[in-house]
């Protein structure tokens, strides 16, 4: 049993990559969902399996309502993706060490070739952002031509989740290194942030106080979801600003 | 039932049947393992050693290795850049007749990649060249080879052994080079 005073709060700990999501300017257009699926080879499960709750998304738009019908009022849309927790609940439960913490990038990794599909991590994730490949879903021609070659195409029986577009992180780091410089803030961003027409999603280094994401993160009314669980999430949400 | 089967198996005919079955299984397995160790058949018996003997650098035909993730297999127009000026290209008996036919008909040569890693491994040539590795460190000495062959199986233990060795005492480098997310995503 963990006592409340033992739970670390995110102000004490800093990650490396982080995100700020402004729910007030999010229109719920789902462009980020589509862009994420394109970038990360996320498969389309179809109508039948979606009905069984097996739909696969690395980012989803959550909608909530206030009040009783017919007097309902929609609260701001809430894009939900892997929070890349600094103290993740998914990591210690994996029996195969397939979901591990990256020491160099401070991200939660999912190593597909190690995953044996126990689905323990997904059951232990308080944000419900992990998705499991229940089948090898069919991709009719010409859809296979749009696979992103930088990202693994996952097989049946493997868990997957948002990686903060680690392939873009590596690409930017590789490019910066070949030019003998550091990665500049805003040089690259994740697929969801890039696709967002309202710029509701901002991605960058939260350990660099000069970066845009750190500047936005300094506003007072930011919320880190389920912070009280001690997961140290790296995504800050704003609404009602 | 099982007793009767056992009695039949220990008589001479049964023993011969068992030995044949074991031998057949063993040879099938040996054949299967052997086929995985053979370099694939290529459309043209490309002589690496001849080109290296003429002083052509690896990066002349595989320039992607210095720039990005994939080293690349040269297109036939790159071959043709030199070969259209070489008299032997017109020799109808040489292997070069396939190159000439491909250039004239405009159909690409279907080379079979030899040095491959699985889909879940993200390999970047540029970083390795920049770190001072030479092509032959991983791909072996091509000066005596005709078709490309793999000198060793590219497995994770082999990658990591080199990563750990190169990181040395630099802890930050060791963390980066042994991080799962460096190669698997």
Interface residues (C-beta under 8 A of the other chain):
Chain A: X100 X102 X103 X104 X105 X107 X109 X111 X112 X113 X150 X151 X152 X153 X163 X166 X167 X170 X174 X177 X178
Chain B: X69 X118 X119 X120 X122 X124 X126 X127 X130 X172 X175 X176 X179 X180 X181 X182 X184 X185
